[in-house]
Amino acid sequence: MDWTWKNLGEALFNPKANGVESKINEVKQRLPTPVFWLLGKTQSGKTSLIRALTGNDAAEIGNGFQPCTRHSNFYDFPSASHPMIRFLDTRGLGESVYDPSEDMAWCDRQAHLLIVVMRVLDMNQAPVVEAVKAIHAKHPKWPVIVVQTALHEAYPDAVGPILPYPYRQTPLPPQVPHALTQALLHQRDWFKDMPVPFVPVDFTLPEDGFQPVNYGLEELWDSIETALPKTIIGLLRGSGQHQDLLDFHAQKAHPHLIGYALVNVGMGAIPIAGLPLVIAVQAKLFHSIVSIYGLALTRRLYGEFSALLGGSIGMGLLGRELLKLVPVYGWAVSGVYSGAVTYALGRAFCLYLNGVKRGALPSHEGLTQAYEQAFADARKWLKSRGD
């Protein structure tokens, strides 16, 4: 499979002006970006929620918001150039009269999940409830999740997060403090006419002294996956699946892997001309990953990785081209295949770079196993997006 590595190497070290950027932009326009609309008052915990879901720190999130309407800003994750999820943050509720129609017009043609964020002890939520009901009246099929935050503010002295998580039970069990139970139920009563799930969470910082710091995160993911079963959410949540890859840099690189994989789903489905575009996108992914690790992408580094991984990537791309011989259906399958190869290649490259940083390279067997497992995971989730 030397031809595949040679072509990828050419794209890495001798990039040509071949219209790849315009093709990437065309594909991104066809790929829907799920919008997580965060509705809540200032200081309700929206930024902490984004931090917990994405793994980005609060500073990165704060610097990443861009204005989109008079009342709201948006935050693209992992980046504005390759967004996988868009968070729409409606700011200032309760401080001024808010008409959600402008934000609804901005969101109308995009995938939606409305996440209502409320501090559990804040009972002055009339503007939020009114906005939610107005949005629900216009778009009754949009899924809604109510996230009740800052549980620790209602803990009695010497009481911390309750384990195991008790808030899925109905009625709430007696180990939940009485005052907290009353506050939770009072807020839930505001939405009694709407079929919404409630997820109490407590997203804190290590210095706050509460463990776990992202209390309720798994339960929030469960609710999101129930509401949006056909999205790429599983791969984002799966950033904890491969423990051997979870160094600091790999966590930073993970969302970029997903973003480029999604682009190559579209590139790989282009008949005849798809392979050069797929390879060009993979080359861009290599450059993105290596910069995260603080290394330079040299021919020696690339050659060493190629030798360690062997023919896996070549076999993957050859299989993709064979699939394209089957018209229409084959093109669609080929796109999923290309996206999965891209994701798996990025995973394997992260494992290799982690070894470079530590001075202990992974074995051929270990690298191949990581590639094959990542390919299987990505193929499963990418396929589910089109089912």
Secondary structure, 3 states (H helix, E strand, C coil): CHHHHHHHHHHHHCCCCCCHHHHHHHHHHHCCCCEEEEEEECCCCHHHHHHHHHCCCHHHHHHHCEECCCCEEEEEECCCCCCCEEEEEEEEECCECCCCHHHHHHHCCCCEEEEEEEECCCCCCHHHHHHHHHHHHHCCCCCEEEEEECHHHHCCCCCCCCCCCCCCCCCCCCCCCHHHHHHHHHHHHCCCCCCCCEEECEECCHHHCCCCCEECHHHHHHHHHHHCCCCCHHHHHHHHCCHHHCCHHHHHHHHHHHHHHHHHHHHHCCCCCHHHHHHHHHHHHHHHHHHHCCCCCCHHHHHHHHHHHCCHHHHHHHHHHHHCCCCCHHHHHHHHHHHHHHHHHHHHHHHHHHHHHHCCCCCHHHHHHHHHHHHHHHHHHHHHHCC
